[in-house]
Amino acid sequence: MRLSAREDIAAPIEEVFAAVTDIAVIERQALRRGFDVMRLDGSGPPGVGTRWEVAFIYRGRPRIAITEIIGWDPGQQLLFVTESDGLRGHGEVDLTRLARSRTRLHFALTVRPETFRARLLVQSLKLAKSGLSQGFRDRVAKLARQIEAGRWG
């Protein structure tokens, strides 16, 4: 299953990349939403190989996901994978310079089941895909507006 969203942002590409890769802000937002986030590879600047363990409750059960950055092209692209309970998610954040102070953000997330139980979960998610897709697009649009307004972080 794939979710994607595209937004044009009235900000330079460097500013947008800095915002979407501000790991400290992302970790704080996850904590505010009830996720327990722990970096696995120590401290230092994020890059390829940076990993986190994320614990959360989903459908009444505790879950753990491992997320790792697998691609980092400054000012252009961020790639990551997440694995949890037989699901493997691949995320892509691509930036394109449209003008000096205008950037297109394309965010895509692909989820693939690796077990029978995960396949059942993905099938149930596909039934609600239109709602999930709209929620995903809304969140990316909100992120874009926050970056434009300088309120990200």
N, C-alpha and C positions, 0 to 999 in steps of 0.2 A: 504494500500500500504506500502511496506517495502523496505527500502534502507539499504544496509549494505556494509561495507568495512573492510578489514583486512590488517594490515601492520606489518611487523617485524621491530623493531627499535633497532639500536645498541646503547642502553643506559640502565642503570639499571632501574628496575621497579619503584623504589622510585622517580627517576628523571622524568620518564614519567608521573606518577600519579601527581606529583607536577605541571608539565606543563599543563596537561589537566584539572586540577582543579584550575589553577591560575585565579580566577574570575576577578581580576583587569585587566589582559591582555585581557581576553575575552570581558569584557565590553568596553575597549578601541577599540578593533578591530570592535565591533559592531557599535560604534559611528563613526568610520572612514568610514564605509560602509553605513552611512546615517540612522542608527537606533537610536532611542531615548530610552535610557535605564535608568530605575529608580528602585533602590532596594526598596522593600516594607517593609521589616522586620527590618530596621535599619542597623547598622553596626556590625562588628564583623566577626569572621571567618565563612566561609560558612559551611553548613552542612544540614542535613535533616530539611526541613521546610523553608529553605532560598528561597525567592520569588522575582521575578522581573516583572516589567511591561515594555514591549517593544513596542514602537510605530514605525510604518513604513508605507510606501506607497507600495501597491501591486496592479497592474493593474489599476493604476490611482486613487485608493481610499485609504484613511487613514485606517489603521488597528491597532488593539491593541491585543497583545498576553500576557498572563500571564504564566510565567515559574516558576516551583517549583522543587527543589531537593527533591526526595522521597526516595533515597537510597544513602548511602555514606559509603563504606567499604574501609578505607584507604589502598592504595596500590593494590587494587583489582578491585573495581567497583564504578561507579557513575550512578545513575538512575535519570531521570527527566521527567516531563510531561509538555506539553505546550498546552494551549487552546486558540483558536482564531476563531471567526466567525463560530462556529459550527464544527470546526475541533479539534480533540484531538490527539496530538502527544506524543509518548512515546519513549524516548531515552535511550540507554544503551551504556555505555563505559566500556568494560571489558578488564582487563590487565592480561596477563599470563607471568610468568617468564620462559624464555626459557633457559637462562644461567645467570651467574652473571651480565653480561653487555649486555644482549639481552632480549627484551620484545616484546611480541605480543600484538598489540592493535586491538581490535575488536570494531567497532562503528556501531550501528544499530539504525535506526529511523523508527518507524511504525506510519503511519498517518491513522486515522479512521474518517470518517464523522459522525456527529451526527445530521445533518439536511439535508433536501432535497437539498438545495443550495450547501452545502458542498459536498454532494454526487456527484453532477454535476461537481464540481471543481476537485474532486479526479478522476472521470472518465476521465476528460480531461488530468489530469496529467499522468494517466496510459497510455494514447496514446503516451506520450513523455517519458515513463519510461526508455527506453534504454539511452537516452541522459541525463536524470536526474541521473540515476545510475552511468554513466561514470563521470559526473561532481562531484558527491558525492565521488566516489573513488579517483578522482584526488585531491580533497581538503584534504581528509584524508592522502593521500600519501604526499602531500605538508607539512602538519602538521608534519608527521613523519620525513621527511627530515629536517625540521626546528629544531625539538627537537634534532635530531642527531648532527646537526651542532651547537647546543647551541644558536640558533638565535630566539627561541620562546620567545616572550615577548618583 
